[in-house]
């Protein structure tokens, strides 16, 4: 690039890099997806077609960015864990964030008809993203455990909530009925009032989706418990601290 007297403006750019030897995690979240789900009349509390689309988008991202070692998603979010030894985009936060979220967003639109052929996409969806670095395997695993625990808590609440709404309660009435109830209370209410055993719900709803690479390099989508240490011992996905 030819130099000019205007080149000084580059000095205003931030060069915010992820610390060396840490795991950069790019977390992508749907923006205003409650409204998006309602306007597209998707199934509540879970639409398997939408979750399948999200997994397809995440697989697309992992296929293109080979430094991603594992991804975890639930609802309208996905977290991508990048190798602690990666030098991709010189570990610049903005580059990591925008590269992944832009591909994820475009894949969402590109593959929409493959998963929801009978529903017209009414307007462009939007996702935001952030980058957080985790210094140790323990911290990283606890981050992913937190996201899966969040999946269970939210799914249990939403499952009983939408059953109550479909039975005739208003949103406010359903929220009031669920106030001060614990996990066991919600499961009992779900079974006694709607004959739904929460344990029989699909694993993708309760545990989310974990994407890993097989030995052949293909992307595998798992719906498994990543909170237990046994998953990490068997998978051997992370390099030693």
VMD Tcl script that draws the C-alpha trace (Angstrom):
set ca {
  {0.00 0.00 0.00}
  {1.32 3.41 -0.96}
  {2.09 5.67 1.95}
  {0.32 8.98 2.30}
  {0.06 11.80 4.78}
  {-3.28 10.35 5.94}
  {-1.81 7.09 7.14}
  {-1.38 8.45 10.67}
  {-5.06 7.63 11.33}
  {-4.07 3.96 11.71}
  {-2.57 4.91 15.07}
  {-6.10 5.24 16.46}
  {-6.84 1.54 15.92}
  {-6.88 -0.69 18.97}
  {-4.61 -3.71 18.95}
  {-6.35 -5.75 21.62}
  {-4.88 -9.26 21.57}
  {-5.71 -12.36 23.60}
  {-2.95 -13.32 26.01}
  {-0.58 -16.03 24.86}
  {-1.11 -19.61 26.08}
  {-4.76 -18.98 26.99}
  {-7.92 -20.27 25.33}
  {-9.75 -17.59 23.34}
  {-13.49 -18.28 23.46}
  {-15.79 -16.55 20.99}
  {-19.37 -16.58 22.22}
  {-22.09 -15.77 19.71}
  {-25.60 -14.77 20.82}
  {-28.75 -14.08 18.84}
  {-30.01 -10.53 19.21}
  {-33.71 -10.11 20.05}
  {-34.34 -13.78 19.33}
  {-37.46 -13.89 21.51}
  {-39.02 -11.51 19.01}
  {-37.47 -13.40 16.08}
  {-38.98 -16.71 17.26}
  {-42.40 -15.15 17.78}
  {-42.50 -13.35 14.43}
  {-41.50 -16.51 12.57}
  {-44.01 -18.59 14.58}
  {-41.41 -21.13 15.64}
  {-42.23 -23.85 18.15}
  {-41.84 -23.10 21.85}
  {-40.04 -23.87 24.08}
  {-37.79 -25.57 21.50}
  {-37.88 -25.80 17.74}
  {-35.77 -28.74 16.63}
  {-35.46 -27.27 13.14}
  {-33.93 -24.07 14.48}
  {-31.52 -25.96 16.74}
  {-30.50 -28.10 13.76}
  {-29.82 -24.92 11.79}
  {-27.72 -23.49 14.62}
  {-25.67 -26.70 14.71}
  {-25.22 -26.52 10.94}
  {-23.91 -22.96 11.27}
  {-21.53 -23.96 14.05}
  {-20.26 -26.90 12.02}
  {-19.64 -24.54 9.10}
  {-17.59 -22.26 11.35}
  {-15.56 -25.18 12.76}
  {-14.91 -26.55 9.28}
  {-13.47 -23.27 8.06}
  {-11.59 -22.32 11.23}
  {-9.56 -25.40 12.06}
  {-8.03 -23.94 15.23}
  {-11.39 -24.39 17.00}
  {-11.06 -27.43 19.29}
  {-14.63 -27.64 20.64}
  {-17.89 -25.71 20.39}
  {-20.93 -25.73 22.63}
  {-24.37 -24.35 21.83}
  {-27.83 -24.09 23.30}
  {-30.86 -21.98 22.47}
  {-29.63 -19.00 20.40}
  {-25.99 -19.06 21.48}
  {-22.77 -20.85 20.57}
  {-19.33 -20.77 22.16}
  {-16.23 -21.61 20.12}
  {-13.05 -22.59 21.93}
  {-9.88 -21.78 20.00}
  {-6.62 -23.61 20.64}
  {-4.40 -21.97 23.22}
  {-1.53 -22.24 20.70}
  {-3.43 -20.60 17.86}
  {-1.91 -17.63 16.05}
  {-5.01 -17.06 13.94}
  {-5.37 -13.32 13.13}
  {-2.42 -12.81 15.52}
  {-4.95 -13.46 18.34}
  {-6.56 -10.04 17.83}
  {-9.90 -9.98 19.64}
  {-11.78 -7.94 17.04}
  {-10.60 -10.16 14.20}
  {-11.47 -13.38 16.03}
  {-14.89 -12.10 17.00}
  {-15.93 -10.62 13.67}
  {-14.56 -13.49 11.57}
  {-16.60 -16.10 13.43}
  {-19.82 -14.15 13.95}
  {-19.97 -12.95 10.34}
  {-19.62 -16.50 8.98}
  {-22.13 -17.84 11.50}
  {-24.65 -15.14 10.56}
  {-24.29 -15.65 6.83}
  {-24.54 -19.44 7.25}
  {-27.77 -18.95 9.23}
  {-29.36 -17.17 6.27}
  {-27.73 -19.41 3.65}
  {-28.94 -22.68 5.22}
  {-32.31 -21.41 6.48}
  {-34.36 -23.11 3.74}
  {-32.54 -26.41 4.29}
  {-33.96 -26.60 7.80}
  {-37.12 -24.49 7.69}
  {-38.31 -24.77 4.07}
  {-41.92 -23.89 4.89}
  {-41.13 -20.67 6.76}
  {-40.11 -17.51 4.94}
  {-37.28 -15.58 6.52}
  {-38.94 -12.23 7.14}
  {-35.87 -10.14 7.92}
  {-32.11 -10.59 8.42}
  {-31.28 -12.11 11.81}
  {-28.57 -10.54 13.90}
  {-25.94 -12.01 16.22}
  {-23.47 -10.32 18.55}
  {-20.22 -11.79 19.81}
  {-17.55 -11.33 22.42}
  {-14.12 -12.80 23.14}
  {-13.03 -14.01 26.57}
  {-9.75 -15.78 27.29}
  {-9.46 -18.53 29.87}
  {-5.99 -19.23 31.29}
  {-6.33 -22.86 32.42}
  {-8.12 -26.06 31.48}
  {-10.04 -25.87 34.75}
  {-11.36 -22.37 34.01}
  {-12.29 -23.31 30.46}
  {-14.12 -26.46 31.51}
  {-16.00 -24.54 34.18}
  {-17.06 -21.98 31.58}
  {-18.53 -24.73 29.38}
  {-20.08 -26.41 32.42}
  {-21.72 -23.11 33.29}
  {-23.25 -22.87 29.82}
  {-24.61 -26.42 30.00}
  {-25.98 -25.88 33.50}
  {-27.66 -22.75 32.15}
  {-29.15 -24.86 29.34}
  {-30.76 -27.25 31.85}
  {-32.12 -24.51 34.11}
  {-33.59 -22.51 31.24}
  {-35.00 -25.52 29.42}
  {-36.74 -26.90 32.48}
  {-38.30 -23.52 33.21}
  {-39.33 -22.92 29.61}
  {-40.77 -26.43 29.25}
  {-43.17 -26.05 32.17}
  {-43.81 -22.36 31.39}
  {-44.98 -23.00 27.83}
  {-47.06 -25.99 28.88}
  {-48.83 -23.70 31.34}
  {-49.36 -21.03 28.67}
  {-50.67 -23.58 26.18}
  {-53.08 -24.81 28.84}
  {-54.68 -21.35 28.98}
  {-52.64 -19.29 31.44}
  {-51.28 -15.90 30.47}
  {-47.54 -15.34 30.49}
  {-47.85 -13.39 33.74}
  {-49.96 -16.08 35.40}
  {-47.50 -18.78 34.37}
  {-44.58 -16.77 35.77}
  {-46.41 -16.21 39.04}
  {-47.18 -19.93 39.40}
  {-43.52 -20.81 38.93}
  {-42.20 -18.29 41.44}
  {-40.27 -19.86 44.34}
  {-40.29 -23.32 42.74}
  {-37.13 -25.40 42.61}
  {-36.10 -27.96 40.01}
  {-37.94 -30.82 41.73}
  {-41.10 -28.72 42.05}
  {-41.07 -27.90 38.35}
  {-40.55 -31.51 37.33}
  {-43.36 -32.66 39.62}
  {-45.72 -30.01 38.26}
  {-44.79 -30.97 34.70}
  {-45.60 -34.62 35.37}
  {-48.69 -34.23 37.56}
  {-50.40 -31.59 35.42}
  {-49.24 -32.51 31.89}
  {-48.06 -36.13 32.24}
  {-44.63 -35.11 30.92}
  {-41.56 -36.80 32.37}
  {-38.73 -34.30 32.00}
  {-36.20 -37.13 31.84}
  {-37.83 -38.24 28.59}
  {-37.24 -34.89 26.88}
  {-34.75 -34.88 24.00}
  {-31.13 -34.73 25.07}
  {-30.50 -31.80 22.71}
  {-33.06 -29.78 24.69}
  {-31.64 -30.71 28.10}
  {-27.90 -30.79 27.34}
  {-27.44 -28.62 24.27}
  {-25.01 -29.49 21.46}
  {-21.29 -30.16 21.75}
  {-19.29 -30.14 18.51}
  {-15.95 -31.93 18.33}
  {-13.67 -33.25 15.61}
  {-13.52 -36.97 14.95}
  {-10.22 -38.72 14.26}
  {-10.98 -38.40 10.55}
  {-11.46 -34.65 10.94}
  {-15.24 -34.64 10.51}
  {-17.39 -32.53 12.81}
  {-19.45 -34.61 15.26}
  {-22.49 -33.21 17.07}
  {-22.97 -34.68 20.55}
  {-25.76 -34.20 23.07}
  {-23.90 -35.36 26.12}
  {-22.97 -34.41 29.65}
  {-19.88 -32.19 29.60}
  {-20.17 -31.25 33.28}
  {-18.76 -34.58 34.43}
  {-14.98 -34.91 34.35}
  {-15.34 -38.25 32.55}
  {-16.18 -36.45 29.29}
  {-12.90 -34.52 29.38}
  {-10.81 -37.53 30.31}
  {-12.24 -39.60 27.47}
  {-12.19 -36.88 24.81}
  {-8.68 -35.57 25.54}
  {-9.55 -32.38 23.70}
  {-7.44 -30.01 25.76}
  {-3.67 -29.75 25.88}
  {-2.05 -30.08 29.32}
  {-1.71 -26.90 31.39}
}
mol new
graphics top color blue
foreach p $ca { graphics top sphere $p radius 0.5 }
foreach p [lrange $ca 0 end-1] q [lrange $ca 1 end] { graphics top cylinder $p $q radius 0.2 }
display resetview
